[in-house]
């Protein structure tokens, strides 16, 4: 596979990924630590025939991005936790109307204003349910500079495949990290673009929301002669509001099932030094994601040098969670520790899918990164 070597930051790579993946609109508002995504898009979009708009606030930023998605173009916004809170209502609209959108969230300390310039992974729960109601969020989490690019590219394809917002979680550390990344070529990215489905029959026969029980809507681009209605209300096959009981039930069940029936298309994990694990006494499974996984890998090297067989399971797709894969390893390995820059936000999911209540944890919420030596010391302390 041909690659190109780039020296950049995680935030800038997320923006480059959007441009290379065919994004033609960015709507947003600057917020630490995600502002560089918008700064970069303000240069890239005009060069690629697209538009970048800084709106008056986060709400207007996502509203503009959703509107662009309704028109048929690939669209993107970027923010941090407080911005997601403000965007929540429009994200719910995009879920209900089935509008594809990529949302990059560069996580910082919270809640509220929190620690704007410091690292956190405090938005993991928020990413699972960014707005009220029944639907399934799709959330990817980058664990390296290269993944800031590749996961953003993947997010655009998934957004068009499932016709809904897709979240890409970075965190302050990985967003502002600056270094070398080996990326796929632009030609490879373009060849892998999966456009959204379209209807090419008679306009009189077009029913955008009339689809299989596990399939997304088919929303043709605007101004092509196909008429339909966008609404945040429960709606019928043409998109017009309805309270008909069975129509409403089927609609909401489909928003759930169009994701959960296709989790095999979504799951992505990294398994680091797990291939020699057999379940013997003394083995240690570390579960971590995002920038924390970089420290976890270094800690595993140190632990193995000291005779402790440790390995890392890193979910890249956080939501829907890789339940079967998590259960496979937590069933096999007795000693399990979750390492997070929050308090148990993903540990609770590991406990749920594993059925275990003896999962150990190392958590930090003071805005500072977790070092490899902290992980090494914690493993030695609890196991």
GIMOBEL-V694103 format. One record per residue. N is the residue number from 1. RES is the residue in one small letter. OMEGA is omega in radians with two decimals (* if undefined). NEAR is the number of other ideal C-beta (glycine too) atoms within 8 Angstrom. Layout:
BEGIN
n;res;omega;near
N;RES;OMEGA;NEAR
N;RES;OMEGA;NEAR
END
This chain:
BEGIN
n;res;omega;near
1;x;3.12;4
2;x;3.12;7
3;x;3.03;8
4;x;-3.11;9
5;x;-3.10;8
6;x;3.01;11
7;x;-3.00;7
8;x;3.04;10
9;x;3.14;11
10;x;3.13;15
11;x;-3.14;18
12;x;3.12;11
13;x;3.07;17
14;x;3.10;18
15;x;3.11;16
16;x;3.11;13
17;x;3.12;16
18;x;-3.14;16
19;x;-3.13;13
20;x;-3.11;10
21;x;3.05;13
22;x;3.07;8
23;x;-3.14;17
24;x;3.10;12
25;x;3.00;17
26;x;3.06;18
27;x;-3.09;15
28;x;-3.11;17
29;x;-3.05;13
30;x;3.06;9
31;x;3.07;11
32;x;0.09;9
33;x;-3.07;12
34;x;-2.94;18
35;x;-3.10;10
36;x;3.09;12
37;x;3.14;15
38;x;3.10;16
39;x;-3.12;10
40;x;3.13;12
41;x;3.11;17
42;x;3.02;11
43;x;-3.00;8
44;x;-3.05;14
45;x;3.11;15
46;x;3.11;10
47;x;-3.07;7
48;x;3.13;9
49;x;3.14;5
50;x;-3.08;13
51;x;3.00;9
52;x;-3.11;13
53;x;2.92;10
54;x;-3.12;9
55;x;-3.05;11
56;x;3.10;4
57;x;-3.10;8
58;x;-3.11;13
59;x;3.13;10
60;x;3.14;11
61;x;-3.13;18
62;x;3.10;17
63;x;3.10;11
64;x;-3.13;12
65;x;3.10;16
66;x;3.11;14
67;x;3.09;8
68;x;3.09;13
69;x;3.08;15
70;x;-3.10;11
71;x;3.08;9
72;x;-3.13;9
73;x;3.02;11
74;x;-2.95;15
75;x;-2.95;16
76;x;2.93;15
77;x;3.13;15
78;x;-3.07;16
79;x;2.98;17
80;x;-3.00;15
81;x;3.14;15
82;x;3.10;13
83;x;3.07;14
84;x;3.10;16
85;x;3.13;8
86;x;-3.10;10
87;x;-2.93;16
88;x;-3.07;11
89;x;-3.14;8
90;x;3.03;11
91;x;3.05;15
92;x;3.07;13
93;x;-3.14;11
94;x;3.08;14
95;x;-3.08;13
96;x;-3.12;12
97;x;3.13;11
98;x;3.13;13
99;x;3.13;14
100;x;-3.07;15
101;x;3.03;17
102;x;-3.13;17
103;x;3.07;16
104;x;3.14;15
105;x;3.10;17
106;x;-2.91;16
107;x;3.07;16
108;x;-3.12;18
109;x;3.11;11
110;x;0.04;12
111;x;-3.09;5
112;x;-3.09;5
113;x;2.97;5
114;x;3.13;12
115;x;-2.98;9
116;x;-3.05;11
117;x;-3.06;8
118;x;-3.04;11
119;x;3.07;14
120;x;2.93;18
121;x;-3.00;15
122;x;-3.07;16
123;x;-3.09;14
124;x;3.08;13
125;x;-3.14;7
126;x;-3.12;11
127;x;3.11;14
128;x;-3.11;10
129;x;-3.07;7
130;x;3.10;13
131;x;-3.08;10
132;x;3.05;5
133;x;-3.11;8
134;x;3.07;5
135;x;3.07;12
136;x;3.09;10
137;x;2.98;11
138;x;-3.06;16
139;x;3.09;13
140;x;-3.09;16
141;x;-3.13;13
142;x;3.13;16
143;x;3.13;13
144;x;3.08;9
145;x;-3.14;14
146;x;-3.12;10
147;x;3.00;10
148;x;3.10;18
149;x;-2.99;15
150;x;3.13;11
151;x;3.05;14
152;x;3.04;17
153;x;-3.14;14
154;x;-3.12;10
155;x;3.12;14
156;x;3.12;18
157;x;3.12;12
158;x;3.12;13
159;x;3.13;15
160;x;3.12;12
161;x;-3.05;10
162;x;3.08;13
163;x;3.11;13
164;x;3.05;16
165;x;3.01;15
166;x;-3.08;16
167;x;3.00;15
168;x;3.12;16
169;x;2.84;16
170;x;2.90;16
171;x;-3.02;15
172;x;-3.11;13
173;x;-3.07;9
174;x;3.09;15
175;x;-3.11;16
176;x;3.05;11
177;x;-3.11;10
178;x;-3.12;6
179;x;-3.10;6
180;x;3.06;7
181;x;3.04;14
182;x;-3.03;8
183;x;2.97;12
184;x;3.13;10
185;x;3.10;9
186;x;-3.14;7
187;x;3.13;7
188;x;3.11;10
189;x;-3.12;13
190;x;3.12;9
191;x;-3.11;6
192;x;-3.14;8
193;x;3.12;10
194;x;-3.10;6
195;x;3.09;6
196;x;3.12;9
197;x;3.05;6
198;x;3.14;8
199;x;-3.09;9
200;x;3.11;3
201;x;-3.14;5
202;x;3.10;5
203;x;-3.14;7
204;x;-3.11;4
205;x;-3.01;6
206;x;3.08;13
207;x;-2.98;7
208;x;-3.09;14
209;x;3.05;13
210;x;-3.02;5
211;x;-3.12;8
212;x;-3.04;4
213;x;3.10;7
214;x;-3.08;8
215;x;3.12;7
216;x;3.07;11
217;x;3.05;8
218;x;-3.06;10
219;x;3.10;12
220;x;3.07;12
221;x;3.10;9
222;x;3.03;7
223;x;3.12;5
224;x;3.08;7
225;x;3.13;5
226;x;-3.02;9
227;x;3.03;5
228;x;-2.98;11
229;x;3.01;7
230;x;3.08;7
231;x;3.00;10
232;x;3.07;6
233;x;2.94;7
234;x;-2.97;9
235;x;-3.12;12
236;x;-3.05;10
237;x;3.11;7
238;x;3.12;11
239;x;-3.12;12
240;x;-3.07;8
241;x;3.10;8
242;x;2.99;10
243;x;3.13;6
244;x;-2.90;7
245;x;-3.04;6
246;x;3.08;6
247;x;3.14;10
248;x;-3.13;11
249;x;-3.10;8
250;x;3.14;9
251;x;-3.07;11
252;x;3.08;12
253;x;3.13;9
254;x;3.09;12
255;x;3.05;15
256;x;-2.95;11
257;x;-3.13;10
258;x;3.05;14
259;x;-2.98;15
260;x;3.07;9
261;x;-3.08;7
262;x;-3.11;10
263;x;3.10;9
264;x;3.09;5
265;x;-3.00;7
266;x;-2.98;11
267;x;3.06;10
268;x;-3.09;9
269;x;2.92;11
270;x;3.08;9
271;x;-3.03;9
272;x;3.13;12
273;x;3.06;9
274;x;-3.02;11
275;x;3.11;5
276;x;3.11;7
277;x;-3.11;12
278;x;-3.09;6
279;x;3.14;7
280;x;-3.10;6
281;x;3.05;4
282;x;3.09;8
283;x;-3.08;14
284;x;3.05;15
285;x;3.05;16
286;x;3.07;16
287;x;-3.12;15
288;x;-3.10;13
289;x;3.13;14
290;x;-3.09;15
291;x;-3.14;13
292;x;-3.12;14
293;x;3.09;14
294;x;3.07;9
295;x;-3.13;16
296;x;3.13;16
297;x;3.12;10
298;x;3.13;9
299;x;3.14;15
300;x;3.09;14
301;x;3.12;8
302;x;-3.13;11
303;x;-3.14;13
304;x;3.06;11
305;x;-3.13;6
306;x;3.04;7
307;x;3.12;5
308;x;-3.11;11
309;x;-3.11;12
310;x;3.09;14
311;x;-3.07;15
312;x;2.88;17
313;x;-3.11;15
314;x;3.02;14
315;x;3.05;15
316;x;2.91;14
317;x;3.13;15
318;x;-3.12;14
319;x;-0.12;11
320;x;-3.06;12
321;x;3.09;10
322;x;-2.94;11
323;x;-3.09;8
324;x;-3.14;6
325;x;3.09;11
326;x;-3.11;16
327;x;3.12;11
328;x;-3.08;8
329;x;3.12;13
330;x;3.00;14
331;x;-3.04;6
332;x;-2.99;8
333;x;-3.06;11
334;x;-3.02;6
335;x;-3.08;11
336;x;3.09;16
337;x;3.05;16
338;x;-3.12;15
339;x;-3.03;15
340;x;3.00;17
341;x;3.08;16
342;x;3.11;12
343;x;2.96;6
344;x;-3.05;10
345;x;3.05;11
346;x;3.07;14
347;x;3.13;11
348;x;3.09;8
349;x;3.09;9
350;x;3.09;15
351;x;-3.11;11
352;x;-3.02;7
353;x;-3.13;11
354;x;-3.05;12
355;x;-3.10;6
356;x;3.09;9
357;x;-3.14;4
358;x;3.11;5
359;x;3.08;13
360;x;-3.13;11
361;x;2.97;10
362;x;-3.02;12
363;x;3.10;10
364;x;-3.09;9
365;x;3.13;10
366;x;3.09;5
367;x;-3.14;9
368;x;-3.14;7
369;x;3.04;10
370;x;-3.09;11
371;x;3.06;7
372;x;-3.09;10
373;x;3.04;8
374;x;3.13;11
375;x;3.10;15
376;x;-3.11;12
377;x;3.14;8
378;x;3.11;12
379;x;-3.13;15
380;x;-3.11;8
381;x;-2.96;6
382;x;-3.11;8
383;x;*;10
END
